[in-house]
């Protein structure tokens, strides 16, 4: 069932999205060579506590981290550990928070220092695809129109789409209807309506689409060891232009 948010719920979604974005921005500044990913997760826990929010991920289906931290060929759902970030890495941070019963969800891929030009291109293309897909989130557009756009743009640039993980509706629950795949056919799927809040999140591989899950049963990696990029925004469908709810606007504290 697709949930159309009421005005008071939309305002709460705005606040949740703002908190998620501010925390993600703060954590981005901590990504540097030599830093353990567990330190980033701990910093996330502290930032959430100070902001009066809590992690939408911790304990979700028994996930053990406050945020997802994935490096290089890790696509998504990486767990903070003693692994240290290295110069030239691509670090993906995925932050979801619960504020007053509603969830904001966003992700970014961060280059650590100067990275390989091919890796830089992957990040640039993936972020551009996200921004262009967000701009499509208007009333009357079908989910399949967005899905097809993401897939076609990725393949046109020589990349492949992760099919096992998709975007989704978001609100009181982390995963709500409708699913927003990064692949699909134009003219298919539900039509977007004003009041829907959705997470659009292209996950794009430099190599082939096939993935595998590590022994921790969470971390998804590319099967061929090639790089992957991930960007995400929570978006409100309005009567006019889409509103990105995960742009930071104020302060980290509530």
N, C-alpha and C positions, 0 to 999 in steps of 0.2 A: 504494500500500500504506500503510495506516494503522499507524503505529508506536506500540505500547504501551510506555511507558518503564518500566524496572526501577527499584527503589528507589535504587540508586546513581546512576542517570541523573537521576532526579527531583531528588535533592539538588544535582546539578550545574546543573540547570535553575533551581533556586531561587537559586543563587548568581549565575548569569548574569542572571536577571531582576532581582535586587537591584542588580547593577551598572548595568544599563540604566536602572533607575528613579532611582538616585542621580545618574547623569550627566544624565539628563533634568531632574531637579529643579535641579541646579546650573546648567544652561544656561538654564533658565527665568528665573533671577535676572539673567541677562545681557541679556535682551530689554528694550530701552529705546529711546526715540526717538534717532535719530542714529547708532545702532550699525549697522555694515555686517554683512550676513548672512555674509560671508566671515569676519568676526571671530568669529561664533558657531561656525562650522565649525572654525576654528582652535582655539577653546577646547575644543571637543569632542575634537579630536585630542589635546590636552594632557591632558584629564581621563581619556581612555581609557588613555593611556600611564602616567599616575600610578597608575591603578587596576589595571594589569597585564592589560588587555583590549584587544581591537582591534575596529575597526568591522566590522559584518556587511554594510555597504553598499558601502564603498569597494572599487571594482574589480568588484563584483557586476554581471555583464552590462555591464561597463565604466562603471559609475556613477562619476562623478568626485569625489563628496563623501564626507565622513565620516558626515554625517547628512543628512536631508532637511529643508529649510527652505522653507516655502511661505507666501505672504502673500496675504490677502484672497481674490481670485477664483482663486488658485492652490490646487488641491485637494491635490496630493501630488507628491513627487519633485522639489521645487524644489532648486536648487543654490546654495550660498553664492556670493556675488558682491560687487561694489562697491555694490550697492543698499543704501540706508540705510532702516532701519525708521522709520516716521513715527508720530506720536501719532494714536491712533484706529484703527491697523491691527489686524488679527487675524493673528497669527503662529503657524503650525503647525510644531512640531518633532517629527520622527520619529527615534527613536534605537534602533538595534539594535547589540548588541555580541556578540562571541564570547569566552566565558570557559571555558577548559579544554575546548574542543571543542563547547560548547553555546551556544545563542543565546537572548538575551532581547530582546524587541521591544516598544516602547511609544511612544505619541504623545500629544500634547496640543495644544490650540488656546488661545492666550494673547491676552487683550485687552491692548492697549497703551494705558494710561491709561483715560479714560472713552470708551466706544465707543457707537455708536448703539444705542438700545434694541432695535431689530429684530435687530441683530447679536448683542447680548447674549442675546437669547432663543434665537437659533440655537445658540449655544454651550451654553447651559443645557440645551436640549432634547437636543442630540446627546450631551452627557456623561451625561445621565440615561438615555438609551436604551442607551448602552454599559453602564452599571452594571446596569441591569435585564436586559440580554442576558447579561451575565456570570453573574448569579444563576441563570439558566436552565441553565447548563452542568453538568448532573447526569447520572449514568448513566441510559441509556434514552431520554433526549431525542434527537430526531433533529435533524440539522443544519438541515433545512428549517423546524423549529419556531422556531429562533433567527432564521433568515433572514426568515421571514414576520413575526415580531415586530418586527424592526428596520424593515422596509419599512412595515408597517402604522402604526407609531408615527410614522414620518417623514411619511407622507402625511396622517395625521390632523392633523398640525400644519401642514400646508400646504407641506411641503418635498418634495424629490425625492431619489432615491437614485442614487449613482454606481454603474453596473453594470460598468464596465470593470475595476475593481480590487476585490479581495475579501479577506476574512480567510482564514486558512490555518493548517494545522498548522505547528508549529515545533519544532525540536530540534537535531540536528546540522546540519541544513540550514535556511536561512531560510524556504524554502517547501516544506512537506511536505503530504501528504494528511491530512485532507480539506480541500478549499476550504470557506470559510465565507462565502458570499455575503451581502450585505445585502438580499437580495430572494429570495423563494421561496415554496413552498407547505408548509403544515403536513403532517406525516406523511411527508415525503419525505427522502431522503438517508440517510447512515449514522447509526447510533445512537452516541451518545457512550458511551465506556467508561472506567472508572477507569484512570488511567495515561496518558491522552491529554493532550497539551499543545497548546493552540491559541491563536492570536492572533485576537481579536475586534476589529474596527476599523470602526465605522460612518463612512462618508464621505457627508455630507449637504449638499445644495445648497439655498440659499435660493430659487433660481429653478428653471430647468428642468434636467433630468438630462444633457442633451447636453454633451459635453466636446470639447476639442481639445488637441493637443500642440504646445508651442512649438518654435521652431527649434532649441533645444538638444537636441531629441529625447527629453527626459526630463520636463520640467515639464508637468503636466496642469492645465488651467485650465477654468473653466466657459465654455461657448460664448457665454452671454449676458452674461458679465461680472459676474454676481451672486456674492455671497459663498458660501464653502464652509467647513465645519467637519470636523475629523478628530480622533477620540480612539481610543486603542488600549491594550489590556492583553494580556499573555500570561497564560493561565489553565491551571491544572492541574485536570483532572477527577478527583475523588476518589470514594471509596465513599459520601461524604456530601455536604457542601456544597463548591462549587468553591473553589479556592484561587488567589487572584490572586498571581502570581509577581513582578509588577512594582510591588509596594509597597516603597519603600525602608525598610530596617529597621536598618541599622548605619552604616557609614562608607564614604566614597568609596573609600578605599584597601583593597586586598585583605588 
